[in-house]
Amino acid sequence: MDQIFTCILFLMGLFGTFTKYIHVNDKMNWLEAQTYCRQHYTDLAPVSNDKDANKLQQLSSNVNHYIWIGLVRNCSNRTQWLWSGGGAVSRFSWKPGEPNDFNNNEDYGFLWKSKWYDGGLWYKITFFCYSAAVVTEKKTWEEALEYCREHHDDLASVASETEMLLIQKELSKHNTTNHIWIGLRFLARDWLWVDGQEMDYEAWGEEGKASCPHAKIKCGALKVTEGSKAVWDAHDCEERLHFICY
């Protein structure tokens, strides 16, 4: 079984479309774009790692203008940048000379040709949203994986603190099972994301990361604990749970 899933993981790494990002072709200022994304998807797009940056570059390759992402300046510390969905920015791709904060009034971030720039609300440009979908049908982990790949793109990875917050935001809109399937699987002696994301961020619960889980306990689920903190657990792959796709 592990060999089968290793094969699937390899193929998805080659051919996966990785569509958690939606390019909205309507031109708005940053605050209008944020409102639109929150109403129709989840939020303005964060960038968790190099894979995300490369995907945004690919999606914007035919767009010859600036595109908003979820970058916003911290109003209480103007040297710090945050993501619209929450969490501090941990990796940066600023164009040399940026952010320049023209007239102390450039509090929002946009993307152009893979580099970031700061801009003000006088810009009306297109934007990228982040989209996560909670599915309230009870399925095993493998069934959830098949469903996401048929109806969306994949079981959701949780590649950063910001994505964890965004997924919790989506979960708060639904009545769900206590655990929720995510795209985390124990393969080749380690825990991996089935969409090929790197494991740069981890959020295991009190029991910690299982280094040698039982044959049935090789699927990852997200659980929201008391105090609304979400953690990951190794879970029985045959249990039927709700799940989250992108």
C-alpha positions as CSV (number, residue, x, y, z in Angstrom):
1,M,0.0,0.0,0.0
2,D,2.8,2.4,0.8
3,Q,4.4,1.7,-2.6
4,I,1.1,2.7,-4.3
5,F,0.9,6.0,-2.4
6,T,4.5,6.7,-3.0
7,C,3.7,6.4,-6.7
8,I,0.7,8.7,-6.4
9,L,2.8,11.2,-4.6
10,F,5.5,11.1,-7.3
11,L,2.9,11.6,-10.1
12,M,1.2,14.4,-8.3
13,G,4.5,16.2,-7.8
14,L,4.9,16.1,-11.6
15,F,1.4,16.9,-12.8
16,G,-0.5,18.4,-9.9
17,T,-2.2,21.7,-10.7
18,F,-2.1,23.0,-7.1
19,T,-5.0,25.3,-7.3
20,K,-5.4,26.8,-3.9
21,Y,-4.9,30.1,-5.6
22,I,-7.6,31.9,-7.6
23,H,-6.7,34.9,-9.9
24,V,-9.6,37.3,-9.8
25,N,-9.5,39.5,-13.0
26,D,-11.6,42.4,-11.5
27,K,-9.6,45.5,-10.6
28,M,-10.0,46.7,-7.0
29,N,-8.0,48.3,-4.3
30,W,-6.4,46.1,-1.6
31,L,-9.2,46.5,1.0
32,E,-11.9,45.8,-1.7
33,A,-9.9,42.7,-2.9
34,Q,-9.7,41.5,0.7
35,T,-13.4,41.8,1.2
36,Y,-14.1,40.0,-2.1
37,C,-11.8,37.1,-1.2
38,R,-13.3,36.7,2.2
39,Q,-16.8,36.7,0.8
40,H,-16.2,34.3,-2.1
41,Y,-13.2,32.2,-1.1
42,T,-11.2,32.3,2.1
43,D,-8.9,35.3,2.1
44,L,-6.3,37.2,0.0
45,A,-3.4,34.9,-0.9
46,P,-0.5,34.2,1.4
47,V,2.8,32.8,0.2
48,S,4.1,30.1,2.5
49,N,7.2,28.8,0.7
50,D,9.1,28.6,-2.6
51,K,6.5,26.2,-4.1
52,D,3.8,28.8,-3.5
53,A,5.9,31.6,-5.0
54,N,6.6,29.5,-8.1
55,K,2.9,28.7,-8.5
56,L,2.0,32.3,-8.3
57,Q,4.6,33.2,-10.9
58,Q,3.2,30.5,-13.2
59,L,-0.3,31.7,-12.7
60,S,0.7,35.3,-13.4
61,S,3.0,34.7,-16.3
62,N,0.4,36.0,-18.8
63,V,-0.7,38.9,-16.7
64,N,1.1,42.1,-17.6
65,H,0.3,44.2,-14.6
66,Y,0.5,44.2,-10.8
67,I,-1.5,41.7,-8.7
68,W,-2.5,42.1,-5.1
69,I,-1.5,39.3,-2.6
70,G,-2.3,39.2,1.1
71,L,0.6,41.4,2.3
72,V,-0.3,44.1,4.7
73,R,2.0,46.4,6.9
74,N,1.6,46.1,10.6
75,C,0.1,49.4,11.7
76,S,1.8,49.3,15.1
77,N,5.2,48.4,13.7
78,R,5.7,49.7,10.2
79,T,8.8,47.6,9.6
80,Q,6.8,44.4,10.0
81,W,4.6,42.7,7.4
82,L,1.7,40.4,8.1
83,W,-0.6,38.2,6.0
84,S,-4.2,39.2,5.6
85,G,-5.3,35.8,7.1
86,G,-3.0,36.2,10.2
87,G,0.6,35.5,11.0
88,A,3.8,37.3,10.3
89,V,5.6,37.0,6.9
90,S,8.5,34.7,7.3
91,R,9.9,34.7,3.7
92,F,10.3,37.7,1.5
93,S,10.6,38.3,-2.3
94,W,10.9,42.1,-2.4
95,K,12.2,43.8,-5.5
96,P,15.5,45.6,-4.6
97,G,14.6,49.0,-3.2
98,E,11.3,47.8,-1.9
99,P,9.3,48.3,0.3
100,N,9.9,52.1,-0.1
101,D,6.8,53.3,1.7
102,F,6.2,56.3,-0.6
103,N,4.9,59.2,1.4
104,N,4.5,56.8,4.4
105,N,1.4,55.6,2.7
106,E,2.1,52.3,1.1
107,D,0.7,49.7,3.4
108,Y,-0.2,46.8,1.1
109,G,1.8,44.4,-1.0
110,F,1.4,43.3,-4.7
111,L,3.2,40.9,-7.0
112,W,4.8,41.6,-10.4
113,K,7.1,39.2,-12.2
114,S,7.7,37.1,-9.0
115,K,8.9,40.2,-7.0
116,W,7.0,42.0,-4.3
117,Y,6.3,45.8,-4.1
118,D,4.5,47.9,-1.6
119,G,1.6,50.1,-2.8
120,G,-1.3,52.3,-1.6
121,L,-5.1,52.2,-1.9
122,W,-4.9,54.3,-5.0
123,Y,-3.9,51.2,-7.0
124,K,-6.9,49.3,-8.5
125,I,-5.5,46.0,-9.8
126,T,-6.4,42.3,-10.0
127,F,-5.6,39.9,-7.2
128,F,-5.0,36.4,-5.9
129,C,-7.4,34.8,-3.4
130,Y,-6.7,31.7,-1.3
131,S,-9.4,29.0,-1.5
132,A,-10.0,26.2,0.9
133,A,-13.2,24.0,0.9
134,V,-14.6,22.1,3.8
135,V,-16.5,19.0,2.7
136,T,-19.0,17.7,5.3
137,E,-19.3,14.2,3.8
138,K,-17.8,11.4,6.0
139,K,-15.2,9.5,4.1
140,T,-12.0,7.4,4.8
141,W,-8.7,9.2,4.1
142,E,-8.3,7.5,0.7
143,E,-11.9,8.3,-0.3
144,A,-11.4,11.9,0.8
145,L,-8.2,12.1,-1.3
146,E,-10.1,10.7,-4.4
147,Y,-13.0,13.1,-3.8
148,C,-10.7,16.2,-3.6
149,R,-8.8,15.2,-6.7
150,E,-12.0,14.6,-8.6
151,H,-14.0,17.7,-7.5
152,H,-11.3,20.2,-6.4
153,D,-7.5,19.7,-6.7
154,D,-6.2,17.8,-3.6
155,L,-6.5,17.2,0.1
156,A,-5.3,20.4,1.7
157,S,-1.8,20.8,3.0
158,V,-1.1,23.1,5.9
159,A,2.1,24.7,4.9
160,S,2.4,27.6,7.4
161,E,0.9,29.1,10.5
162,T,-1.1,31.4,8.2
163,E,-2.6,28.5,6.3
164,M,-3.5,26.9,9.6
165,L,-5.4,30.0,10.6
166,L,-7.1,30.2,7.2
167,I,-8.2,26.6,7.4
168,Q,-9.5,27.1,11.0
169,K,-11.5,30.1,9.7
170,E,-13.1,27.9,7.1
171,L,-13.9,25.2,9.7
172,S,-15.6,27.7,11.9
173,K,-18.3,28.1,9.3
174,H,-19.3,24.5,9.5
175,N,-20.4,21.8,12.0
176,T,-17.8,19.1,11.4
177,T,-16.4,15.9,12.9
178,N,-13.9,16.4,15.7
179,H,-11.1,15.4,13.4
180,I,-10.8,16.6,9.8
181,W,-8.7,14.8,7.1
182,I,-5.9,16.8,5.6
183,G,-3.4,15.8,3.0
184,L,-0.8,14.4,5.5
185,R,0.3,10.8,5.0
186,F,3.1,8.6,6.5
187,L,5.1,7.3,3.5
188,A,8.7,6.2,3.0
189,R,9.3,6.4,6.8
190,D,8.2,10.0,7.2
191,W,5.2,12.2,7.2
192,L,4.6,13.9,3.8
193,W,2.1,16.2,2.1
194,V,0.5,14.3,-0.8
195,D,0.6,17.5,-3.0
196,G,4.4,17.6,-2.8
197,Q,4.6,20.5,-0.3
198,E,7.7,20.6,1.8
199,M,7.3,19.9,5.6
200,D,8.6,23.3,6.7
201,Y,5.9,23.9,9.3
202,E,4.6,21.4,11.8
203,A,1.8,21.5,14.3
204,W,1.6,18.1,16.0
205,G,-0.6,17.7,19.1
206,E,0.4,16.5,22.6
207,E,1.4,13.0,21.5
208,G,3.9,14.5,19.1
209,K,5.0,13.3,15.7
210,A,4.6,9.5,15.4
211,S,7.9,8.2,14.0
212,C,6.7,4.6,13.5
213,P,2.9,4.6,13.5
214,H,0.7,1.4,13.5
215,A,-0.2,0.3,9.9
216,K,-3.7,1.7,10.3
217,I,-2.6,5.0,11.9
218,K,-0.7,6.5,8.9
219,C,-3.1,9.3,7.9
220,G,-3.0,12.8,9.2
221,A,-6.0,14.7,10.6
222,L,-6.5,18.2,12.0
223,K,-8.2,18.6,15.4
224,V,-9.3,21.9,16.9
225,T,-8.6,21.7,20.6
226,E,-9.9,23.7,23.6
227,G,-9.1,27.4,23.1
228,S,-9.6,27.0,19.3
229,K,-6.0,25.9,18.8
230,A,-5.7,23.4,15.8
231,V,-3.2,20.6,15.9
232,W,-2.3,17.5,13.8
233,D,-2.9,13.9,14.9
234,A,-1.9,10.5,13.4
235,H,-5.3,8.9,12.8
236,D,-6.9,5.6,11.7
237,C,-7.1,5.9,7.9
238,E,-10.4,3.9,7.8
239,E,-12.3,6.2,10.0
240,R,-14.9,8.3,8.2
241,L,-14.4,12.0,8.8
242,H,-15.1,15.3,7.1
243,F,-12.2,16.8,5.2
244,I,-10.8,19.9,3.6
245,C,-9.8,20.3,0.0
246,Y,-8.4,23.1,-2.2
